[in-house]
Amino acid sequence: MSSNITRKKGQSGRAKSVVCAQCGALVPRDKAIIKRRYGLPLSRQLIKMLEDQGARIHAGRNIVYYCVSCAKHRKYV
């Protein structure tokens, strides 16, 4: 099994809920499937133009939560 599917239900008490990115369901945070997305905040042409002028642009990290059924449908599990 993957390491992000573990649920420590007995030891942690009530877990905070997160929203599934696909269907909008509320899922306990320890049950949700977590995917990390890396993306550039701007278009590639604008990034190239700004880098030519000396600016540094970093890719932003976004954490996305999925419920179990949506993660299965997208074949993440």
C-alpha positions, -999 to +999 in steps of 0.1 A: +000+000+000+010+036-006+022+056+024-004+084+020-034+060+025-028+053+062-055+064+086-047+066+123-083+068+135-078+054+169-049+075+182-056+109+169-091+119+179-113+138+156-095+148+124-102+181+106-122+179+074-109+189+040-127+194+007-123+169-022-110+188-052-130+167-076-165+163-061-165+188-032-172+162-005-160+168+031-134+141+040-114+136+072-079+149+065-063+116+076-085+096+052-081+119+022-056+111-006-030+139-009-015+150-042+011+177-045+009+198-076+037+221-089+029+248-113+041+280-127+020+311-118+024+328-151+025+319-188+058+307-203+063+337-225+059+361-196+083+340-175+109+341-202+106+378-206+109+384-168+139+361-165+156+379-193+152+411-172+168+393-141+137+383-121+135+349-104+102+330-106+096+299-085+071+272-092+043+273-066+033+242-047-003+234-042-016+205-021-048+189-035-070+165-015-092+138-030-118+115-014-112+078-018-137+073-046-124+102-067-088+090-062-098+056-074-116+070-104-085+091-113-063+060-107-043+077-079-048+047-057 
